[in-house]
Amino acid sequence: MEGKPPRHPKVAWAESEAPQERRAPLEPYEVTEVQPLHADADWLLVCEEEKEAVDCIEAYVISKEKNLEQKMQFLNSICTLCSTAGKKGLTESLDVFCFLNDVPQNIEILLCEEPREQLSTALIYHCINAIAALSEVNAISEDKILHLLNVSCNVIFYLPPTSVLNAYLYNQTLTAMNNMLQIVLDSRLSITTVNNRLQSIFKLLLSYTYSGIRIVRERTMEQIWKLCGFMASTFRQQLLRKFLDPPQTTGIVFMTLEKTIADCSSEDKEYARIILDLVLKDPGTWLTEVPEILKFIRRKLKSSSAPAQEIFLSVLDVLACQFPTDVLTSVLIHLPHSDSTTREIWKMMLTMREPSEKILDELCNLLQDEERCSITTMGMGFLHLTVSNWTRHCAVLQGSLCPAPCLPPPSSPDWKLGAGQGQSWGCGLG
């Protein structure tokens, strides 16, 4: 059945503040009468070798009542038939066979009819494997592949929280989905084909990031992150720039840093290493939301180990070099000045040679710009720290900070008064 995918199901575990998302009732399916397949000799060879699989698929399609065992046999037969045809290079008439037997439609029915309240069988897992098998040998059209991918996402992302699911089946299902996406984006395909498929897949996945249900958004971002890791590992990372906006790239950076320092699978660790390397080489694409990234680093530094801090330091180094103005503004305005971690971030930046020079140059420009210069008292404390640690820039800074109302010494009564009252000292503004 072609057309619109099922809408999001109404789930009992959804957050109370989330809007109710209704799923349209399933339309009745009509069983298509199977017509004889007029195929070439190559296809007859496949049929003869995999006669049991072919018979199973044809029998399933015309059967009125289908139990779980028959459903599993049907899906496994699809995988077997596709595997044999692919290995022998005899896929010429496989798409005709799938069309005449409504194979994509029957897989969709199985996905949509599987109960959503729990994950008690491996049916969804086998459905996704069958879709991957069909995609690998181009047995169904591009539109049908994307349609089945959408149905699969709808089913998996809207499952109940992981804590109430069978953990083994859930993890196996996610692994199958990752494998399916990798097959759809096979590295043997042309750049144009991969580009078009990746665009369609990202458009599909990003639509789920706007769900009113938190767990759906989280599962979607995890899938997007894994897809980015796979694309980066196959040296097609340049394609990622076209389809991700700053909110998504920032989310991927956060997830990468989390997985870099967390206990996760070896595959995730490798993806995190590859994506982090990509981020540091192309900060103009990945690190554009400076305030959010600095806030994230500040939160993580409080409880991170020494190796993790080194990773955050490398990101901070690149961030300050690429966006000195935004970094300076974020430290002086967006981060809490009374927090020791904020001061540590500032000190880190002043110990990095290239970033510190850019930061201090921008600081001088900021202090000489009356329209931009309005810094809180605590922010001025960072300026004192700058002057005391970097005498090379003192002459320029003293010229900007010379007027007494602009920068009282930290030990003066005016400083304490200003700090206590949250006073803002203007530079040349009174």
C-alpha positions in Angstrom: 0.0 0.0 0.0 1.5 3.3 -1.0 0.6 6.7 0.4 0.8 8.4 3.7 2.6 6.5 6.5 0.6 5.9 9.7 0.4 8.8 12.0 2.0 8.8 15.5 0.2 6.5 17.9 -1.4 7.6 21.0 0.6 6.3 23.9 -0.2 6.0 27.6 3.3 6.6 28.7 3.6 10.0 26.9 4.5 13.0 29.0 1.6 14.8 30.5 2.6 18.1 28.8 3.0 16.5 25.4 0.2 17.1 22.9 -1.9 14.1 22.1 -0.7 12.6 18.8 -3.3 10.5 17.2 -2.6 7.7 14.8 -5.0 7.2 12.0 -6.8 3.7 11.9 -5.2 1.3 9.6 -6.9 1.1 6.2 -8.1 -2.4 5.2 -5.7 -4.2 3.0 -6.7 -6.1 -0.1 -5.0 -9.3 -0.9 -3.6 -9.1 -4.5 -4.1 -12.2 -6.6 -0.7 -13.6 -7.4 -0.1 -13.8 -11.1 2.4 -16.3 -12.7 5.8 -14.8 -13.0 7.1 -14.8 -16.6 10.8 -14.6 -15.9 14.1 -15.3 -17.6 16.3 -18.4 -17.2 18.4 -16.7 -14.5 15.4 -16.1 -12.3 14.3 -19.8 -12.8 17.7 -20.8 -11.4 17.1 -18.8 -8.3 13.6 -20.2 -7.9 14.8 -23.7 -8.3 17.6 -23.2 -5.7 15.4 -21.4 -3.2 12.1 -23.1 -4.1 11.1 -23.5 -0.4 11.6 -19.7 0.2 9.6 -18.8 -3.0 6.8 -21.3 -2.1 6.7 -19.9 1.5 6.3 -16.3 0.3 3.6 -17.1 -2.3 1.7 -19.3 0.3 1.9 -16.6 2.9 0.4 -13.9 0.6 -2.7 -15.9 -0.3 -3.2 -17.2 3.3 -6.1 -15.8 5.2 -5.0 -16.6 8.7 -1.4 -16.0 9.6 0.2 -17.0 13.0 3.5 -15.8 14.4 5.5 -18.7 13.0 4.2 -18.1 9.5 5.0 -14.4 9.7 8.6 -15.2 10.8 9.0 -17.8 8.0 7.7 -15.3 5.5 10.3 -12.6 6.6 13.1 -15.1 6.8 12.3 -16.4 3.3 12.6 -12.9 1.9 16.1 -12.6 3.4 17.1 -16.0 2.1 15.8 -15.3 -1.4 17.5 -11.9 -1.6 20.7 -13.3 -0.3 20.9 -16.1 -2.9 19.9 -13.8 -5.7 22.5 -11.2 -4.6 25.4 -13.7 -4.3 24.7 -15.2 -7.7 24.1 -11.9 -9.4 20.6 -13.1 -10.5 18.4 -10.2 -9.3 17.0 -9.3 -12.7 13.4 -10.4 -12.0 13.4 -10.2 -8.2 11.6 -6.9 -8.2 8.8 -8.3 -10.4 8.4 -11.2 -8.0 8.2 -8.8 -5.0 5.7 -6.6 -6.9 3.4 -9.4 -7.9 3.4 -10.8 -4.3 2.9 -7.4 -2.6 6.0 -8.0 -0.5 6.5 -4.4 0.7 2.9 -4.1 1.6 2.9 -7.3 3.6 5.9 -6.2 5.6 4.2 -2.9 6.3 1.1 -4.7 7.6 3.3 -6.7 10.0 5.0 -3.6 11.3 1.7 -1.7 11.8 -0.2 -4.5 13.4 2.5 -5.4 16.0 1.4 -4.3 19.5 3.2 -1.1 20.6 2.7 -1.6 24.4 5.6 -4.0 24.6 8.3 -5.7 22.6 7.5 -9.4 23.3 8.6 -10.9 20.0 11.4 -10.4 17.4 8.9 -9.6 14.7 9.9 -6.0 14.2 13.6 -7.1 14.2 12.9 -9.5 11.4 10.8 -7.0 9.4 13.7 -4.6 9.4 16.1 -7.3 8.3 13.8 -8.1 5.4 13.6 -4.4 4.4 17.5 -4.3 4.5 17.7 -7.4 2.3 15.3 -6.0 -0.3 17.1 -2.8 -0.4 20.5 -4.4 -0.8 19.5 -6.1 -4.1 17.2 -3.3 -5.2 14.2 -5.5 -5.2 11.8 -2.7 -4.4 11.7 0.9 -5.5 13.4 3.9 -3.8 10.0 5.3 -2.7 9.0 2.0 -1.1 12.3 1.8 0.8 11.8 5.2 2.2 8.2 4.5 3.0 9.1 1.4 4.9 11.9 3.2 6.7 9.3 5.8 7.8 7.0 3.1 9.1 9.9 1.5 10.9 10.9 4.8 12.6 7.3 5.4 13.6 7.1 2.0 15.3 10.5 2.0 17.0 10.7 5.6 18.1 7.2 5.5 19.7 7.8 2.3 21.7 7.3 2.7 25.4 10.3 3.7 27.6 13.2 1.3 27.4 12.9 0.4 31.0 9.6 -1.5 30.3 10.8 -3.3 27.2 12.8 -6.5 26.7 16.3 -5.0 26.7 17.8 -7.7 24.5 15.1 -7.5 21.8 15.2 -3.7 21.9 18.9 -3.5 21.4 18.8 -6.1 18.6 16.1 -4.1 16.9 18.1 -0.9 17.0 21.2 -2.8 15.7 19.1 -4.1 12.8 17.8 -0.5 12.0 21.4 0.8 12.0 22.4 -2.0 9.7 19.5 -1.2 7.4 20.4 2.4 7.1 24.0 1.5 6.3 22.9 -0.8 3.5 20.6 1.9 2.1 23.6 4.2 2.1 26.0 1.6 0.7 29.4 3.0 -0.1 29.4 1.3 -3.4 26.6 3.6 -4.6 27.4 6.7 -6.6 27.8 10.0 -4.7 24.7 11.3 -6.4 22.6 8.4 -5.2 24.0 8.5 -1.7 23.4 12.3 -1.6 19.8 11.9 -2.6 19.1 9.1 -0.2 20.9 10.8 2.7 18.8 14.0 2.1 15.6 12.0 2.2 16.6 10.1 5.3 17.7 13.2 7.2 14.5 14.9 6.2 12.5 12.0 7.6 14.5 11.6 10.8 14.5 15.4 11.5 10.7 15.4 11.3 10.7 13.2 14.5 12.9 15.7 16.4 9.8 18.0 16.7 7.8 15.4 18.5 6.1 16.4 21.7 7.4 13.3 23.4 10.9 13.5 24.9 11.8 9.9 24.4 11.0 10.1 20.7 13.3 13.1 20.3 16.1 11.3 22.2 15.8 8.1 20.1 15.7 10.1 16.9 18.9 12.1 17.8 20.6 8.9 18.8 19.8 7.5 15.3 20.9 10.7 13.6 24.2 10.6 15.6 24.9 7.0 14.5 24.1 7.9 10.9 26.6 10.8 11.1 29.2 8.4 12.6 28.7 5.9 9.8 28.9 8.6 7.1 32.0 10.1 8.6 33.7 6.7 8.9 33.1 6.1 5.2 34.8 9.4 4.2 31.5 11.0 3.1 31.4 13.4 5.9 31.2 16.4 3.5 27.6 15.4 2.7 26.6 16.0 6.4 27.1 19.7 6.1 24.2 20.0 3.6 21.4 18.6 5.7 22.0 19.6 9.3 21.2 23.0 10.9 23.0 24.4 14.0 20.5 22.9 16.5 21.2 19.4 15.1 25.0 19.9 14.8 25.2 21.2 18.3 23.2 18.2 19.6 25.6 15.8 17.7 28.6 17.6 19.3 27.0 17.1 22.8 26.3 13.5 22.1 29.8 13.0 20.8 31.4 14.4 23.9 29.1 12.4 26.1 30.0 9.1 24.4 33.7 10.1 24.3 33.9 10.1 28.1 31.2 7.5 28.8 31.2 3.7 29.0 29.6 2.7 25.7 30.0 0.2 22.9 33.2 0.0 20.9 31.4 1.1 17.8 30.0 4.2 19.5 33.5 4.9 20.8 34.9 4.7 17.3 32.1 6.9 15.9 32.7 9.4 18.7 36.4 9.6 17.9 35.7 10.1 14.2 33.0 12.7 14.7 35.1 14.6 17.3 38.0 14.8 14.8 35.6 16.1 12.2 34.2 18.7 14.6 37.7 20.0 15.5 38.7 20.2 11.8 35.5 22.0 10.7 34.4 24.2 13.7 32.6 26.6 11.3 30.0 23.8 10.7 29.8 22.1 14.1 30.6 24.7 16.8 28.5 27.7 15.7 26.2 27.8 18.9 29.0 29.2 21.1 27.0 30.0 24.3 25.3 26.6 24.4 28.6 24.8 23.8 30.3 26.8 26.6 27.5 26.1 29.0 27.7 22.4 28.2 31.5 22.4 28.8 31.1 24.2 32.0 28.5 21.7 33.3 30.7 18.7 32.3 34.0 20.1 33.7 32.6 20.0 37.2 32.5 16.2 37.3 34.9 15.1 34.6 38.1 13.1 34.9 41.4 14.5 33.8 41.3 12.7 30.4 37.8 14.1 29.8 38.9 17.6 30.7 41.6 17.3 28.1 39.0 16.6 25.5 36.9 19.6 26.6 40.0 21.7 26.5 40.7 20.7 22.9 37.1 21.8 21.9 37.5 25.1 23.9 40.8 25.8 22.1 39.3 25.4 18.7 36.2 27.3 19.7 38.1 30.3 21.0 40.3 30.4 17.8 37.3 30.2 15.5 34.9 32.5 17.4 36.8 34.8 19.8 34.1 37.4 19.9 31.4 35.0 20.7 33.5 33.2 23.3 34.4 36.4 25.0 30.8 37.6 25.1 29.6 34.3 26.4 32.2 34.2 29.2 31.5 37.8 30.3 27.7 37.7 29.9 26.2 34.2 29.6 28.2 32.2 32.1 27.8 32.7 35.9 30.9 34.7 37.1 30.6 33.5 40.7 31.1 29.9 39.6 34.6 28.5 40.0 34.3 26.4 36.8 33.6 29.6 34.8 36.9 31.0 36.2 38.7 27.8 35.2 37.4 28.1 31.7 38.7 31.7 31.5 42.1 30.6 32.9 42.3 27.8 30.4 41.7 30.2 27.5 44.4 32.5 28.8 46.9 29.7 28.8 46.3 28.8 25.2 48.7 30.8 23.1 46.7 31.4 19.9 43.2 31.6 21.4 44.5 33.9 24.2 45.9 36.4 21.7 42.6 36.5 19.7 40.6 36.8 22.9 42.7 39.7 24.3 42.6 41.5 20.9 38.9 41.2 20.9 38.7 42.3 24.5 40.6 45.5 23.6 38.2 46.1 20.8 35.3 45.5 23.1 36.5 48.0 25.7 37.1 50.7 23.2 33.6 50.3 21.7 31.3 52.3 23.9 28.2 50.9 22.2 29.1 47.4 23.1 30.9 47.9 26.4 28.6 47.3 29.4 30.1 44.6 31.6 29.0 43.5 35.1 31.3 44.0 38.1 32.0 40.3 38.2 32.9 40.4 34.5 35.4 43.1 35.4 37.1 40.6 37.7 38.0 38.6 34.6 39.5 41.7 33.1 41.7 42.2 36.2 42.8 38.6 35.8 43.6 39.2 32.2 45.7 42.3 33.0 47.6 40.6 35.8 48.4 37.5 33.8 49.2 39.1 30.4 51.5 42.1 30.9 52.2 42.2 27.2 48.7 43.6 26.7 48.6 45.8 29.8 49.4 49.0 28.0 46.5 48.7 25.6 44.2 47.5 28.3 45.2 50.2 30.8 44.4 52.8 28.1 40.9 51.4 27.9 40.4 50.8 31.6 42.1 54.0 32.9 39.0 56.0 34.0 38.4 55.3 37.6 34.6 54.8 37.3 35.3 52.1 34.7 37.3 49.7 36.7 37.8 50.0 40.5 40.4 47.6 41.9 39.0 44.4 43.3 39.9 45.2 46.9 38.2 48.7 46.9 34.9 49.4 48.7 33.4 50.4 45.4 34.2 46.9 44.0 32.6 45.2 46.9 29.6 47.4 46.7 29.2 46.9 43.0 29.6 43.1 43.4 27.1 42.9 46.1 24.5 44.9 44.3 25.2 43.4 40.9 26.3 46.9 39.7 27.3 47.2 36.1 30.4 49.3 35.4 30.3 51.0 32.0 33.4 51.9 30.1 33.3 55.5 29.3 29.5 55.5 29.7 29.3 56.6 33.4 
